[in-house]
Amino acid sequence: KFSIRFLFRAVQLRQADNKAFDLVKKRKKLIEAELPRFCISIGQSIATDRDVLKLLVSYRRIAGPNLGAELDTTIADMRTGNYENALLHLQNRVGSTMLSDIIRGLIGTLRGDDQQMYFKMLSFDMRQIEQNNLKKEAAKRPKQMQKYSMMMLFCILLIYVVVLSIEVIGSLGAFF
């Protein structure tokens, strides 16, 4: 009887761990989906202002809820402590390689390096990654895409048939 309870409890804990892992994975995926836009925004803003805190505060207004919550925490850390440590804590909390690249550029900016070209190249790379992810997502749903493509083809053909029919009927009146 004890071993059955123990086994049942172990299964429950495993399911709870899986749910927590899935939530973290989903949150990371949502944050990574927003990172290309974040990188582009930083690349454009860094040309005029190198204040990293100001860049994060200005992006926070347009950030999504998941990245926004992380930025709120980072902004609070930056206001109360060391900028570089706050950025490294953000990197560790999210655990994304894409965010690590952005953080590396922001830390370089804090140290006085000109990171404009770095963010231009990083933006280009992130756009490529985003396009590949969209292609993968579209490949997962070929049946749905095929159904809608056929419907669009049918509509286009219907438009051509209607236009041609109207023109043919109009020209028949000139023959008789």
N, C-alpha and C positions, 0 to 999 in steps of 0.2 A: 504494500500500500504506500509506503514511504517512497519507494523508487518510482512509482507511477506519478506521485505528486511532484517529485523532483524533476522527472522527465517533462511533465506538463509545464512546470515553471520555467525550465530551460528553453522550451519551445517558445513560450510567451516572451521571454527576454530576447531571444533571437529575432522574433518578429518585430519587437520594439526597436531593436538595433537597426534592422533593415528599414523600418519606417523613418528613423532619424537619418540614416545614411541617404535615403531617397530624397528627403527634404533638403539636406545639405547639397546634394548633387543637383537638384532642381534649381536651388537658389544660385549656385555657382554658374549653372548654364544660363540663367537669366542675366546675371551680372556680365558674363562673357559676351552675351549677345549685344550688350550696350557699350562694351569697351571700344569698338571701332569709332563710334560717334564721339565718345569721350576723348579718344586720342586725337581725332580731327579737331575737336574744339580746343584742346590744349595746344596743338600745333599752330592754330590760328592765333590764339591769345598770346602765346609766348613770343611772338614777333614784336608785340607792343609792350608787354609787361612781363617781368620775370618774377613777380611775387607769387609764389606757389600757393600760399594760403588764399590769396585773392582769386586765383584761377579755380581752385576747388570750390570756394564759396559761390563764384559766379556759375559754375557748372551745376552746383547742387540744386539750383532753382529749376533746372530742366531735366534733372536726373530721374530715373525710374525709382520705384519704391525700394528695391533691394540695394542697388548701388547707392541710392540716396541715404539709406540708413547707415551704410558703411562710411560714406563721406561725412555724415554728421558726427560719427564717432571720431573719425580722423581729424576733422576740423577742431573738435573739442580738445583732442590730444595735442594738436599743434598750438592751440591758444594757451594751453597750460604747461607745455613742455617743449621738448626738442622736436623740431620739424622732421629731421631725418628719422628719428625713432618712431614717430607717429606714422610716417609713410611705410616704414618696415613692418609695423604692426598691422597696417592695412593689408599689406602683401601677405603676411602670415595668416591673417584671419580668412581671407578669401581663398588663397591657395591656387591661384591661377597663373599659368606661365605668361599669358598675355598681359595680365595686370603687372606681373613682375617686370616685364619690359617697359611698361609705362612708368612704373615706380623708379626704375633705373634711370630713365630720362629726367624725371622730376628731381631725383637726388643730384644728378649732374647739374641741373639748373640751380639747385640750392648751393652747390659748390662753386658756381660762377661760370660754368661751361656754357658755350653757345649750343643749344640743343635743337635749333630750328630744323636743320637737315635731318637729324636723328628722328624727330617726330614726323617729318614728311615721309621718310622711308618706312617708318613704323606704320603710319596711316595707310600707305600703299599696301604693305604686307597684310595688314588687318582687313583691308577691303577684299583682298584676294581670298583670305581665309573665310570671310563672311560669304562671298560668292560661292565658294566650294561647299560651305555648309548648306546654303540654300539649294544648290544642285543636289546634294545628298538627300535633303528633305523632299524635294520634288521627285527624286527617283524612288522614294519609299511609297509614293502614292501614284503609280502609273495608271491604275485602273480609273481613278477619279479624274486624272488629267486627260486620259484618253476619252472619257465620256464627254467632258466639257469641250474638248477639241472637236469631236465629231459634231456636237451641237452647234459650235461656231461655224464649222464648215458648212453644215446644212443651212444655217441662216444666211451665210454669204452666197451660197448657190441660189437660195430662194430669192434674194435681192436681185441677182443677175437675171433669173428667169422672169421675174415680174417686170423689170426694166425692159428686157428684150421683148416680152409679150406686148407691152404697151406700145413700143416702137413699131413692132410688126403690125399690130392692129391699126395703128395710126397711118402707116404707109399703105395698107390695103385699101383705105378709102381713096387714095390718090390713083390707084389702078382702075377703079370702077367708076 
